[in-house]
Amino acid sequence: MLVFILEMLFESLAGLPDAPAPKPSGIYQNSIGTMIIEALPEKTVVRLAAHLAPFTVTVKGNKVLANTTAGEICFKYNHRTNSFSGPDKVQLTKR
């Protein structure tokens, strides 16, 4: 009887939707400080090298896209490590 109740409990929990992933918040930068993402509640600010300017920023789900003079640069947020990964395996970690 107890096994049956536990099975029913696990089956009902399995049907629940996953909790939404946490959103980035704060300042993230690469190890030498040339790439910075500021995730603020009202906007996202990206700072890159001057030779890539001017550029526009778009946020789509867990990605921050910077459309630069050299093309699009994508930064993907990983909520498990609370960091962004960018081009050429660059990691932006929270300050």
N, C-alpha and C positions, 0 to 999 in steps of 0.2 A: 504494500500500500504506500509506504513512504517513498519507495523508488518511483512509483507511478506519479506521485505528487511532484517529486523533483523533476521528472521528465517533462511534465506539463509546464512547470515553471521555466525550465530551460527553453522549451519550444516557444513559450510566449515571449521570453526575452529575446530570442533570436529574431523575432518578427519586428522588433523595435528599430526605427531608423537610427543610423549612427549620428552622434552629436556633431554639430558643425565644427570644422577645424578652427582653431583660434586664428585671429588675424594678426599680422605683424603690427607692432607698435614700438616706436622709438627710432633710434638712429643705428643704421647698419653700415659697415664699411669694410673694404678689403684691407689686407695687412699693411699696405703702404699708404692708405688714405686717398688714393686717386679715384676711387669709385665709392660714392656715398648714396644711400637711400634713406630718406627721412619719411617714415610712415606715421602720418598724423591723422587724427580722426576726420578732419575736413578735407585733407589733400595729401598727395604723395609728391615729395620733392626728390629729384635725382640730380646729383652733381657728378659730372664727368670731366675728362680732360678738355681743355679749351678748343683743341683742334676738331672736336666732334660737334661743336656748337654751330648754328642753333639747332635745337632739337625739341621734339614734343614728347610728352609722356602719356601713356595710356595704361590703365589698370584693368586686367581681365582675369577675374578669379584669383588664383594664387600667382599670377605673373604680372610683372611690371615691364612694359615695353617702352623703350626709348628709341624713337625714330630720329636718327642722327644723320649728319651729312655723309657718313660712311656706311649707312644702312641701319637696319633695325638691330638693337641689342636687347636680348631677353634676359630678365632676371627672374628666376623661379623661387618662390618662397617654400621652405620646408618647415612645417609647424612642429615636427618632431625635434629638429635641431635648433629651431628658432633662428634660422639663417637663410640667406639668399644664395643661390648659385648663379653665376653669370657665364659669360663666354670664356673659353679656354680653361674651364674648371676653377674659375675665380670664386672664392667664397667671401661673402659679406656677412660678418658676424655682428651681433649687437654690441654696442659700446657700453 
